[in-house]
Amino acid sequence: EPEVTQTPSHQVTQMGQEVILRCVPISNHLYFYWYRQILGQKVEFLVSFYNNEISEKSEIFDDQFSVERPDGSNFTLKIRSTKLEDSAMYFCASSVLAAGQLFFGEGSRLTVL
Amino acid sequence: RKEVEQDPGPFNVPEGATVAFNCTYSNSASQSFFWYRQDCRKEPKLLMSVYSSGNEDGRFTAQLNRASQYISLLIRDSKLSDSATYLCVVNIPIQGAQKLVFGQGTRLTINP
């Protein structure tokens, strides 16, 4: 069964460092998303991406965040200068339709020290 | 009003019991509704989509009430393996784009 894959599974970084989280969505999916979940809290929408551009982003997704689809398979989330409060699980998801079922990767746990 | 709201629980019920969760949403233009399940420190996984006429999948029944803007999930004959956090997900249409928004989740523990 096709699946969304994410790397790394866990990354520890120092405050102020840049981090890139990588995702390979399901190959025939057209819509891509990043969500985050701070430990013990809800799953929060960060950004959606379609046709090589951001279609929607949340208030959390400020200038420190960016997304890219550098080739036909990868979808990346970059945090330019990490803060302590960026520590969370980051989930990538993809879907066939705009408001269709989301398929999630296993997540990348980011710990900022 | 929050975009998607759920009772966080926790719900603690004995094995074999029937349990029901509700979820309310604020945007009357929402068209897509889902229930996801999340186990501790794992990714959310689709439990079932919610259709206008209501739908059933084994022990699970989902209902949509557009007039009151809520969806529900009923679990019959609960099993120990049903212990998880149940997440309500609703699409929010925004000027041609969409975002799928999660409720805070309802934590369920099934006790032997």
gemmi code that builds the backbone of each chain (N, CA, C; Angstrom):
import gemmi

chains = {
    "A": [
        ("GLU", (0.841, -1.191, 0.000), (0.000, 0.000, 0.000), (0.881, 1.246, 0.000)),
        ("PRO", (0.599, 2.189, -0.896), (1.437, 3.400, -0.941), (1.322, 4.172, 0.365)),
        ("GLU", (2.420, 4.832, 0.738), (2.408, 5.564, 1.990), (3.228, 6.839, 1.872)),
        ("VAL", (2.976, 7.740, 2.791), (3.752, 8.970, 2.905), (4.949, 8.664, 3.809)),
        ("THR", (6.118, 9.033, 3.363), (7.312, 8.784, 4.185), (7.947, 10.103, 4.588)),
        ("GLN", (8.456, 10.135, 5.816), (9.075, 11.342, 6.349), (10.446, 11.031, 6.923)),
        ("THR", (11.352, 11.978, 6.720), (12.674, 11.900, 7.339), (13.099, 13.279, 7.826)),
        ("PRO", (13.869, 13.373, 8.914), (14.212, 12.267, 9.810), (13.053, 11.932, 10.736)),
        ("SER", (13.139, 10.828, 11.433), (12.085, 10.506, 12.390), (12.244, 11.345, 13.654)),
        ("HIS", (13.476, 11.701, 13.970), (13.714, 12.539, 15.131), (14.934, 13.416, 14.858)),
        ("GLN", (14.815, 14.697, 15.139), (15.949, 15.597, 14.997), (16.045, 16.482, 16.233)),
        ("VAL", (17.269, 16.547, 16.744), (17.560, 17.425, 17.876), (18.444, 18.550, 17.350)),
        ("THR", (18.080, 19.788, 17.673), (18.841, 20.918, 17.150), (18.970, 21.992, 18.213)),
        ("GLN", (19.931, 22.866, 18.017), (20.113, 23.995, 18.922), (19.249, 25.157, 18.454)),
        ("MET", (18.744, 25.924, 19.394), (17.971, 27.118, 19.094), (18.737, 28.003, 18.125)),
        ("GLY", (18.028, 28.514, 17.117), (18.654, 29.388, 16.133), (19.168, 28.674, 14.894)),
        ("GLN", (19.213, 27.350, 14.940), (19.684, 26.590, 13.791), (18.559, 26.391, 12.785)),
        ("GLU", (18.946, 26.151, 11.543), (17.980, 25.851, 10.484), (17.711, 24.346, 10.462)),
        ("VAL", (16.478, 24.009, 10.184), (16.078, 22.604, 10.114), (15.281, 22.392, 8.835)),
        ("ILE", (15.530, 21.282, 8.170), (14.728, 20.898, 7.014), (14.134, 19.522, 7.275)),
        ("LEU", (12.827, 19.458, 7.200), (12.112, 18.187, 7.348), (11.633, 17.763, 5.960)),
        ("ARG", (11.825, 16.487, 5.684), (11.537, 16.000, 4.329), (10.375, 15.023, 4.312)),
        ("CYS", (9.664, 15.038, 3.207), (8.477, 14.197, 3.051), (8.421, 13.731, 1.598)),
        ("VAL", (8.031, 12.482, 1.427), (7.719, 11.988, 0.091), (6.243, 11.618, 0.095)),
        ("PRO", (5.400, 12.441, -0.512), (3.961, 12.143, -0.539), (3.663, 10.941, -1.443)),
        ("ILE", (2.443, 10.479, -1.390), (2.014, 9.395, -2.268), (2.031, 9.906, -3.707)),
        ("SER", (2.500, 9.083, -4.622), (2.918, 9.578, -5.941), (1.808, 10.206, -6.772)),
        ("ASN", (0.588, 9.746, -6.700), (-0.466, 10.328, -7.534), (-1.280, 11.398, -6.804)),
        ("HIS", (-0.835, 11.783, -5.618), (-1.544, 12.819, -4.862), (-1.121, 14.207, -5.342)),
        ("LEU", (-2.051, 15.145, -5.242), (-1.821, 16.483, -5.785), (-1.726, 17.559, -4.709)),
        ("TYR", (-2.241, 17.263, -3.514), (-2.301, 18.258, -2.448), (-1.392, 17.796, -1.322)),
        ("PHE", (-0.633, 18.717, -0.766), (0.358, 18.375, 0.251), (0.218, 19.329, 1.434)),
        ("TYR", (0.482, 18.805, 2.600), (0.225, 19.557, 3.823), (1.323, 19.305, 4.850)),
        ("TRP", (1.506, 20.298, 5.696), (2.255, 20.107, 6.926), (1.368, 20.478, 8.103)),
        ("TYR", (1.375, 19.611, 9.094), (0.703, 19.843, 10.365), (1.750, 19.681, 11.455)),
        ("ARG", (1.467, 20.281, 12.611), (2.347, 20.019, 13.745), (1.504, 19.704, 14.980)),
        ("GLN", (2.122, 18.988, 15.895), (1.445, 18.634, 17.147), (2.446, 18.765, 18.280)),
        ("ILE", (2.253, 19.800, 19.084), (3.045, 19.932, 20.300), (2.565, 18.867, 21.281)),
        ("LEU", (3.492, 18.307, 22.036), (3.174, 17.182, 22.926), (1.976, 17.499, 23.814)),
        ("GLY", (0.965, 16.625, 23.730), (-0.214, 16.779, 24.578), (-1.249, 17.743, 24.040)),
        ("GLN", (-0.974, 18.321, 22.865), (-1.908, 19.298, 22.308), (-2.510, 18.798, 20.995)),
        ("LYS", (-3.333, 19.644, 20.378), (-4.036, 19.220, 19.172), (-3.148, 19.257, 17.944)),
        ("VAL", (-3.606, 18.586, 16.901), (-2.937, 18.631, 15.602), (-3.298, 19.964, 14.941)),
        ("GLU", (-2.271, 20.762, 14.623), (-2.502, 22.114, 14.097), (-2.087, 22.212, 12.630)),
        ("PHE", (-2.935, 22.813, 11.834), (-2.637, 23.038, 10.417), (-1.538, 24.090, 10.288)),
        ("LEU", (-0.556, 23.805, 9.447), (0.480, 24.797, 9.141), (0.287, 25.368, 7.741)),
        ("VAL", (0.258, 24.477, 6.738), (0.279, 24.965, 5.366), (-0.250, 23.888, 4.423)),
        ("SER", (-0.880, 24.340, 3.347), (-1.258, 23.432, 2.264), (-0.601, 23.910, 0.977)),
        ("PHE", (-0.362, 22.995, 0.070), (0.462, 23.270, -1.113), (-0.142, 22.537, -2.287)),
        ("TYR", (-0.340, 23.269, -3.378), (-0.936, 22.661, -4.559), (-0.404, 23.364, -5.787)),
        ("ASN", (-0.110, 22.616, -6.808), (0.322, 23.187, -8.085), (1.544, 24.080, -7.895)),
        ("ASN", (2.459, 23.592, -7.064), (3.736, 24.264, -6.822), (3.636, 25.614, -6.121)),
        ("GLU", (2.559, 25.817, -5.392), (2.487, 27.033, -4.590), (1.643, 26.802, -3.340)),
        ("ILE", (1.852, 27.669, -2.362), (1.080, 27.597, -1.132), (-0.352, 28.008, -1.429)),
        ("SER", (-1.312, 27.183, -1.012), (-2.712, 27.540, -1.217), (-3.327, 28.117, 0.047)),
        ("GLU", (-2.833, 27.745, 1.184), (-3.344, 28.272, 2.442), (-2.281, 28.077, 3.515)),
        ("LYS", (-2.183, 29.020, 4.429), (-1.267, 28.862, 5.557), (-1.900, 29.437, 6.803)),
        ("SER", (-1.448, 28.948, 7.952), (-2.008, 29.399, 9.222), (-1.147, 30.523, 9.789)),
        ("GLU", (-1.635, 31.071, 10.904), (-0.886, 32.138, 11.589), (0.454, 31.636, 12.121)),
        ("ILE", (0.514, 30.333, 12.391), (1.768, 29.748, 12.902), (2.856, 29.832, 11.837)),
        ("PHE", (2.471, 29.700, 10.589), (3.398, 29.618, 9.461), (3.875, 31.017, 9.128)),
        ("ASP", (4.826, 31.519, 9.938), (5.321, 32.882, 9.716), (6.561, 32.859, 8.817)),
        ("ASP", (7.276, 33.965, 8.770), (8.415, 34.103, 7.851), (9.554, 33.122, 8.143)),
        ("GLN", (9.533, 32.521, 9.317), (10.570, 31.546, 9.653), (10.357, 30.207, 8.958)),
        ("PHE", (9.153, 30.000, 8.434), (8.805, 28.737, 7.801), (8.760, 28.901, 6.284)),
        ("SER", (9.144, 27.847, 5.580), (8.953, 27.825, 4.138), (8.772, 26.380, 3.699)),
        ("VAL", (8.105, 26.208, 2.568), (7.932, 24.874, 2.001), (8.400, 24.901, 0.561)),
        ("GLU", (8.773, 23.712, 0.108), (9.298, 23.616, -1.246), (9.029, 22.221, -1.773)),
        ("ARG", (8.832, 22.162, -3.082), (8.765, 20.860, -3.743), (9.871, 20.890, -4.795)),
        ("PRO", (11.084, 20.566, -4.384), (12.248, 20.791, -5.253), (12.306, 19.885, -6.476)),
        ("ASP", (11.632, 18.749, -6.403), (11.609, 17.837, -7.538), (10.225, 17.202, -7.575)),
        ("GLY", (10.070, 16.149, -8.357), (8.742, 15.578, -8.502), (8.277, 14.725, -7.345)),
        ("SER", (9.152, 14.505, -6.358), (8.745, 13.590, -5.297), (8.836, 14.177, -3.890)),
        ("ASN", (9.820, 15.010, -3.617), (9.997, 15.498, -2.247), (9.183, 16.749, -1.969)),
        ("PHE", (8.795, 16.888, -0.700), (8.084, 18.072, -0.221), (8.720, 18.420, 1.114)),
        ("THR", (9.331, 19.589, 1.199), (10.118, 19.898, 2.396), (9.536, 21.049, 3.185)),
        ("LEU", (9.775, 21.017, 4.489), (9.449, 22.122, 5.394), (10.755, 22.618, 5.987)),
        ("LYS", (11.024, 23.891, 5.815), (12.240, 24.480, 6.383), (11.851, 25.455, 7.488)),
        ("ILE", (12.553, 25.341, 8.602), (12.431, 26.334, 9.674), (13.773, 27.036, 9.731)),
        ("ARG", (13.778, 28.330, 9.470), (15.039, 29.058, 9.277), (15.855, 29.202, 10.554)),
        ("SER", (15.231, 29.608, 11.614), (15.927, 29.856, 12.868), (15.041, 29.321, 13.987)),
        ("THR", (15.321, 28.091, 14.397), (14.405, 27.407, 15.305), (14.341, 28.072, 16.682)),
        ("LYS", (13.145, 28.000, 17.263), (12.913, 28.487, 18.617), (12.523, 27.302, 19.490)),
        ("LEU", (12.617, 27.494, 20.797), (12.254, 26.413, 21.718), (10.824, 25.931, 21.461)),
        ("GLU", (9.937, 26.898, 21.176), (8.523, 26.546, 20.999), (8.233, 25.840, 19.664)),
        ("ASP", (9.243, 25.664, 18.825), (9.075, 24.876, 17.608), (9.175, 23.377, 17.884)),
        ("SER", (9.554, 23.027, 19.088), (9.625, 21.604, 19.445), (8.238, 20.991, 19.332)),
        ("ALA", (8.124, 19.968, 18.504), (6.819, 19.356, 18.226), (7.036, 18.167, 17.308)),
        ("MET", (5.945, 17.441, 17.077), (5.919, 16.430, 16.022), (5.367, 17.114, 14.775)),
        ("TYR", (6.061, 16.975, 13.671), (5.624, 17.565, 12.412), (5.161, 16.435, 11.493)),
        ("PHE", (3.910, 16.539, 11.074), (3.326, 15.532, 10.203), (3.161, 16.105, 8.791)),
        ("CYS", (3.595, 15.331, 7.831), (3.320, 15.619, 6.430), (2.103, 14.794, 6.026)),
        ("ALA", (1.289, 15.335, 5.148), (0.129, 14.605, 4.649), (-0.075, 14.930, 3.178)),
        ("SER", (-0.747, 14.023, 2.492), (-1.096, 14.292, 1.100), (-2.500, 13.780, 0.837)),
        ("SER", (-3.107, 14.308, -0.211), (-4.448, 13.867, -0.579), (-4.624, 13.989, -2.085)),
        ("VAL", (-5.596, 13.229, -2.572), (-5.908, 13.281, -4.002), (-6.758, 14.515, -4.312)),
        ("LEU", (-7.731, 14.758, -3.424), (-8.670, 15.859, -3.636), (-8.393, 17.000, -2.659)),
        ("ALA", (-8.918, 18.169, -2.962), (-8.658, 19.365, -2.147), (-9.132, 19.205, -0.713)),
        ("ALA", (-10.253, 18.620, -0.500), (-10.770, 18.436, 0.868), (-11.003, 16.964, 1.127)),
        ("GLY", (-10.163, 16.152, 0.531), (-10.319, 14.712, 0.644), (-9.537, 14.122, 1.800)),
        ("GLN", (-9.624, 12.845, 1.922), (-8.941, 12.109, 2.983), (-7.446, 12.414, 2.981)),
        ("LEU", (-6.922, 12.712, 4.163), (-5.500, 12.948, 4.323), (-4.803, 11.646, 4.668)),
        ("PHE", (-3.671, 11.430, 4.016), (-2.815, 10.301, 4.351), (-1.575, 10.890, 5.013)),
        ("PHE", (-1.303, 10.454, 6.225), (-0.219, 11.032, 7.006), (1.032, 10.173, 6.986)),
        ("GLY", (2.177, 10.840, 7.042), (3.418, 10.158, 7.349), (3.507, 9.898, 8.848)),
        ("GLU", (4.551, 9.191, 9.250), (4.701, 8.822, 10.655), (5.199, 9.978, 11.517)),
        ("GLY", (5.573, 11.063, 10.891), (5.955, 12.249, 11.633), (7.454, 12.380, 11.839)),
        ("SER", (7.878, 13.616, 12.011), (9.266, 13.939, 12.378), (9.220, 14.679, 13.704)),
        ("ARG", (9.871, 14.106, 14.684), (9.878, 14.756, 16.004), (11.055, 15.726, 16.050)),
        ("LEU", (10.760, 16.991, 16.277), (11.792, 18.026, 16.362), (11.930, 18.459, 17.811)),
        ("THR", (13.142, 18.387, 18.305), (13.446, 18.860, 19.654), (14.450, 20.002, 19.536)),
        ("VAL", (14.063, 21.171, 20.027), (14.935, 22.350, 19.991), (15.441, 22.612, 21.406)),
        ("LEU", (16.766, 22.627, 21.538), (17.376, 22.826, 22.863), (17.883, 24.252, 23.043)),
    ],
    "B": [
        ("ARG", (-16.032, 31.486, 18.515), (-16.276, 30.033, 18.497), (-15.135, 29.339, 17.753)),
        ("LYS", (-14.655, 28.220, 18.295), (-13.577, 27.491, 17.644), (-14.079, 26.883, 16.344)),
        ("GLU", (-13.156, 26.733, 15.382), (-13.532, 26.158, 14.081), (-14.067, 24.735, 14.238)),
        ("VAL", (-13.399, 23.953, 15.050), (-13.812, 22.567, 15.306), (-13.632, 22.308, 16.799)),
        ("GLU", (-14.665, 21.837, 17.437), (-14.605, 21.672, 18.887), (-15.081, 20.286, 19.313)),
        ("GLN", (-14.303, 19.681, 20.206), (-14.646, 18.379, 20.753), (-14.500, 18.408, 22.253)),
        ("ASP", (-15.250, 17.563, 22.915), (-15.061, 17.327, 24.345), (-13.770, 16.522, 24.498)),
        ("PRO", (-12.765, 17.043, 25.202), (-11.481, 16.339, 25.278), (-11.517, 15.060, 26.110)),
        ("GLY", (-12.601, 14.892, 26.895), (-12.686, 13.723, 27.752), (-11.802, 13.903, 28.981)),
        ("PRO", (-11.205, 12.858, 29.554), (-11.199, 11.513, 29.001), (-12.497, 10.754, 29.279)),
        ("PHE", (-12.806, 9.843, 28.371), (-13.903, 8.919, 28.557), (-13.300, 7.578, 28.985)),
        ("ASN", (-13.765, 7.081, 30.108), (-13.324, 5.758, 30.579), (-14.549, 4.868, 30.634)),
        ("VAL", (-14.580, 3.847, 29.787), (-15.762, 2.990, 29.741), (-15.333, 1.538, 29.811)),
        ("PRO", (-16.219, 0.649, 30.295), (-15.878, -0.771, 30.362), (-15.987, -1.416, 28.988)),
        ("GLU", (-15.206, -2.438, 28.811), (-15.244, -3.216, 27.576), (-16.687, -3.678, 27.308)),
        ("GLY", (-17.086, -3.557, 26.031), (-18.437, -3.974, 25.678), (-19.452, -2.848, 25.704)),
        ("ALA", (-19.088, -1.722, 26.293), (-20.024, -0.603, 26.380), (-20.137, 0.105, 25.034)),
        ("THR", (-21.184, 0.917, 24.938), (-21.368, 1.798, 23.780), (-20.974, 3.202, 24.208)),
        ("VAL", (-20.224, 3.865, 23.350), (-19.775, 5.228, 23.683), (-19.980, 6.119, 22.463)),
        ("ALA", (-20.321, 7.371, 22.717), (-20.582, 8.311, 21.624), (-19.846, 9.620, 21.864)),
        ("PHE", (-19.312, 10.176, 20.784), (-18.643, 11.469, 20.836), (-19.331, 12.425, 19.870)),
        ("ASN", (-19.357, 13.683, 20.235), (-19.835, 14.714, 19.323), (-18.711, 15.671, 18.984)),
        ("CYS", (-18.896, 16.360, 17.873), (-17.932, 17.354, 17.439), (-18.730, 18.458, 16.759)),
        ("THR", (-18.499, 19.703, 17.128), (-19.203, 20.814, 16.484), (-18.246, 21.601, 15.612)),
        ("TYR", (-18.776, 22.195, 14.558), (-17.962, 23.013, 13.665), (-18.655, 24.338, 13.411)),
        ("SER", (-17.865, 25.351, 13.103), (-18.418, 26.704, 13.053), (-18.766, 27.182, 11.643)),
        ("ASN", (-18.151, 26.600, 10.627), (-18.335, 27.107, 9.270), (-19.429, 26.331, 8.540)),
        ("SER", (-20.530, 26.996, 8.256), (-21.675, 26.311, 7.637), (-21.378, 25.861, 6.209)),
        ("ALA", (-20.288, 26.363, 5.613), (-19.933, 25.969, 4.249), (-19.071, 24.712, 4.203)),
        ("SER", (-18.713, 24.179, 5.357), (-17.899, 22.956, 5.381), (-18.646, 21.818, 4.713)),
        ("GLN", (-17.897, 21.015, 3.937), (-18.526, 19.940, 3.171), (-17.922, 18.563, 3.449)),
        ("SER", (-16.717, 18.525, 3.968), (-16.049, 17.245, 4.186), (-15.793, 17.045, 5.663)),
        ("PHE", (-16.106, 15.824, 6.121), (-16.011, 15.529, 7.551), (-15.415, 14.133, 7.731)),
        ("PHE", (-14.547, 14.018, 8.711), (-13.866, 12.755, 8.936), (-13.708, 12.513, 10.418)),
        ("TRP", (-13.601, 11.244, 10.779), (-13.101, 10.850, 12.086), (-11.779, 10.136, 11.877)),
        ("TYR", (-10.774, 10.603, 12.616), (-9.463, 9.963, 12.624), (-9.224, 9.409, 14.013)),
        ("ARG", (-8.342, 8.450, 14.064), (-7.918, 7.869, 15.332), (-6.417, 8.104, 15.471)),
        ("GLN", (-6.000, 8.472, 16.673), (-4.573, 8.662, 16.924), (-4.164, 7.895, 18.174)),
        ("ASP", (-3.240, 6.986, 17.996), (-2.647, 6.296, 19.131), (-1.479, 7.132, 19.644)),
        ("CYS", (-1.104, 6.874, 20.887), (-0.097, 7.693, 21.564), (1.181, 7.817, 20.733)),
        ("ARG", (1.581, 9.045, 20.437), (2.829, 9.348, 19.722), (2.881, 8.780, 18.311)),
        ("LYS", (1.698, 8.538, 17.739), (1.634, 8.035, 16.362), (0.910, 9.051, 15.485)),
        ("GLU", (0.945, 8.808, 14.172), (0.243, 9.700, 13.267), (-1.262, 9.424, 13.280)),
        ("PRO", (-2.076, 10.426, 12.954), (-3.518, 10.190, 12.821), (-3.790, 9.235, 11.658)),
        ("LYS", (-4.767, 8.368, 11.863), (-5.163, 7.445, 10.800), (-6.665, 7.538, 10.605)),
        ("LEU", (-7.088, 7.508, 9.353), (-8.506, 7.639, 9.050), (-9.293, 6.482, 9.649)),
        ("LEU", (-10.329, 6.829, 10.390), (-11.264, 5.826, 10.893), (-12.416, 5.694, 9.896)),
        ("MET", (-13.036, 6.829, 9.609), (-14.098, 6.831, 8.604), (-14.429, 8.243, 8.164)),
        ("SER", (-14.866, 8.351, 6.916), (-15.438, 9.601, 6.425), (-16.869, 9.671, 6.935)),
        ("VAL", (-17.429, 10.867, 6.964), (-18.801, 11.052, 7.425), (-19.624, 11.569, 6.262)),
        ("TYR", (-20.651, 10.826, 5.906), (-21.482, 11.191, 4.762), (-22.796, 11.799, 5.256)),
        ("SER", (-23.429, 12.542, 4.363), (-24.638, 13.281, 4.735), (-25.725, 12.386, 5.313)),
        ("SER", (-25.845, 11.191, 4.758), (-26.916, 10.297, 5.170), (-26.526, 9.456, 6.373)),
        ("GLY", (-25.319, 9.664, 6.876), (-24.826, 8.809, 7.960), (-24.249, 7.528, 7.383)),
        ("ASN", (-23.297, 6.958, 8.058), (-22.690, 5.739, 7.552), (-22.154, 4.891, 8.689)),
        ("GLU", (-22.061, 3.619, 8.381), (-21.689, 2.628, 9.385), (-20.546, 1.776, 8.842)),
        ("ASP", (-19.637, 1.422, 9.723), (-18.545, 0.532, 9.356), (-18.317, -0.398, 10.526)),
        ("GLY", (-18.943, -1.552, 10.476), (-18.836, -2.498, 11.580), (-19.441, -1.931, 12.850)),
        ("ARG", (-18.623, -1.807, 13.886), (-19.127, -1.310, 15.177), (-19.196, 0.220, 15.239)),
        ("PHE", (-18.758, 0.876, 14.191), (-18.663, 2.337, 14.182), (-19.754, 2.955, 13.308)),
        ("THR", (-20.428, 3.963, 13.855), (-21.452, 4.687, 13.111), (-21.177, 6.178, 13.193)),
        ("ALA", (-21.172, 6.838, 12.042), (-20.958, 8.285, 12.001), (-22.231, 8.963, 11.499)),
        ("GLN", (-22.529, 10.114, 12.085), (-23.704, 10.892, 11.689), (-23.301, 12.336, 11.485)),
        ("LEU", (-24.019, 12.994, 10.573), (-23.805, 14.418, 10.317), (-25.127, 15.144, 10.517)),
        ("ASN", (-25.112, 16.211, 11.266), (-26.288, 17.061, 11.446), (-25.911, 18.465, 10.972)),
        ("ARG", (-26.293, 18.783, 9.729), (-25.892, 20.078, 9.151), (-26.599, 21.247, 9.826)),
        ("ALA", (-27.844, 21.026, 10.205), (-28.615, 22.124, 10.798), (-27.968, 22.606, 12.090)),
        ("SER", (-27.510, 21.662, 12.895), (-26.884, 22.013, 14.170), (-25.366, 22.051, 14.089)),
        ("GLN", (-24.835, 21.732, 12.917), (-23.393, 21.786, 12.663), (-22.615, 20.918, 13.650)),
        ("TYR", (-22.983, 19.652, 13.684), (-22.167, 18.732, 14.441), (-22.119, 17.371, 13.749)),
        ("ILE", (-21.045, 16.644, 14.053), (-20.944, 15.261, 13.624), (-20.762, 14.400, 14.876)),
        ("SER", (-21.117, 13.143, 14.754), (-21.010, 12.248, 15.900), (-20.369, 10.931, 15.478)),
        ("LEU", (-19.820, 10.263, 16.465), (-19.245, 8.929, 16.270), (-19.758, 8.041, 17.384)),
        ("LEU", (-20.321, 6.909, 17.010), (-20.821, 5.936, 17.980), (-19.994, 4.667, 17.844)),
        ("ILE", (-19.503, 4.182, 18.953), (-18.765, 2.916, 18.970), (-19.561, 1.925, 19.805)),
        ("ARG", (-19.959, 0.843, 19.182), (-20.715, -0.203, 19.881), (-19.774, -1.326, 20.302)),
        ("ASP", (-20.174, -2.055, 21.351), (-19.410, -3.226, 21.785), (-17.909, -2.911, 21.823)),
        ("SER", (-17.536, -1.910, 22.585), (-16.160, -1.414, 22.570), (-15.155, -2.491, 22.989)),
        ("LYS", (-13.995, -2.429, 22.347), (-12.896, -3.365, 22.600), (-11.739, -2.614, 23.268)),
        ("LEU", (-10.882, -3.369, 23.918), (-9.701, -2.752, 24.544), (-8.882, -1.993, 23.503)),
        ("SER", (-8.847, -2.534, 22.282), (-8.051, -1.923, 21.213), (-8.646, -0.618, 20.694)),
        ("ASP", (-9.847, -0.292, 21.142), (-10.441, 0.994, 20.740), (-9.867, 2.156, 21.555)),
        ("SER", (-9.108, 1.856, 22.573), (-8.489, 2.912, 23.388), (-7.558, 3.745, 22.509)),
        ("ALA", (-7.853, 5.041, 22.413), (-7.094, 5.939, 21.535), (-7.679, 7.334, 21.698)),
        ("THR", (-7.117, 8.277, 20.965), (-7.716, 9.605, 20.880), (-8.431, 9.705, 19.536)),
        ("TYR", (-9.675, 10.159, 19.566), (-10.485, 10.253, 18.358), (-10.563, 11.717, 17.930)),
        ("LEU", (-10.180, 11.956, 16.698), (-10.040, 13.311, 16.177), (-11.118, 13.586, 15.131)),
        ("CYS", (-11.807, 14.666, 15.324), (-12.800, 15.122, 14.358), (-12.080, 16.063, 13.385)),
        ("VAL", (-12.313, 15.895, 12.094), (-11.635, 16.721, 11.084), (-12.674, 17.291, 10.135)),
        ("VAL", (-12.601, 18.585, 9.898), (-13.588, 19.284, 9.078), (-12.853, 20.175, 8.094)),
        ("ASN", (-13.347, 20.247, 6.856), (-12.699, 21.170, 5.916), (-13.258, 22.576, 6.101)),
        ("ILE", (-12.392, 23.553, 5.994), (-12.778, 24.956, 6.065), (-12.470, 25.564, 4.695)),
        ("PRO", (-13.493, 25.897, 3.909), (-13.229, 26.511, 2.603), (-12.831, 27.975, 2.795)),
        ("ILE", (-11.780, 28.382, 2.098), (-11.282, 29.760, 2.224), (-10.958, 30.301, 0.847)),
        ("GLN", (-11.857, 31.066, 0.274), (-11.614, 31.748, -0.998), (-10.971, 30.829, -2.038)),
        ("GLY", (-11.617, 29.721, -2.306), (-11.150, 28.794, -3.320), (-10.184, 27.748, -2.818)),
        ("ALA", (-9.553, 27.994, -1.678), (-8.653, 26.987, -1.097), (-9.390, 26.252, 0.021)),
        ("GLN", (-8.743, 25.232, 0.518), (-9.337, 24.435, 1.585), (-8.280, 24.190, 2.645)),
        ("LYS", (-8.706, 24.106, 3.872), (-7.811, 23.529, 4.865), (-8.628, 22.578, 5.720)),
        ("LEU", (-8.010, 21.496, 6.094), (-8.651, 20.513, 6.954), (-8.188, 20.773, 8.381)),
        ("VAL", (-9.161, 21.041, 9.243), (-8.866, 21.452, 10.613), (-9.260, 20.346, 11.583)),
        ("PHE", (-8.383, 20.094, 12.531), (-8.615, 19.062, 13.531), (-9.222, 19.654, 14.796)),
        ("GLY", (-10.117, 18.898, 15.414), (-10.511, 19.197, 16.780), (-9.399, 18.772, 17.724)),
        ("GLN", (-9.549, 19.120, 18.993), (-8.490, 18.805, 19.949), (-8.452, 17.331, 20.325)),
        ("GLY", (-9.441, 16.568, 19.897), (-9.431, 15.142, 20.146), (-10.155, 14.761, 21.421)),
        ("THR", (-10.754, 13.590, 21.411), (-11.416, 13.027, 22.591), (-10.683, 11.751, 22.958)),
        ("ARG", (-10.189, 11.732, 24.169), (-9.412, 10.571, 24.622), (-10.341, 9.516, 25.189)),
        ("LEU", (-10.224, 8.300, 24.684), (-11.059, 7.178, 25.116), (-10.182, 6.071, 25.683)),
        ("THR", (-10.547, 5.601, 26.861), (-9.896, 4.430, 27.445), (-10.953, 3.379, 27.710)),
        ("ILE", (-10.729, 2.186, 27.162), (-11.623, 1.052, 27.397), (-10.993, 0.187, 28.490)),
        ("ASN", (-11.734, -0.041, 29.532), (-11.230, -0.792, 30.679), (-11.713, -2.239, 30.655)),
        ("PRO", (-10.839, -3.179, 31.015), (-11.257, -4.602, 31.015), (-12.256, -4.886, 32.124)),
    ],
}
model = gemmi.Model(1)
for chain_id, residues in chains.items():
    chain = gemmi.Chain(chain_id)
    for i, (resn, *xyz) in enumerate(residues, 1):
        res = gemmi.Residue()
        res.name, res.seqid = resn, gemmi.SeqId(i, " ")
        for name, pos in zip(("N", "CA", "C"), xyz):
            atom = gemmi.Atom()
            atom.name, atom.element = name, gemmi.Element(name[0])
            atom.pos, atom.b_iso = gemmi.Position(*pos), 0.0
            res.add_atom(atom)
        chain.add_residue(res)
    model.add_chain(chain)
structure = gemmi.Structure()
structure.add_model(model)
structure.setup_entities()
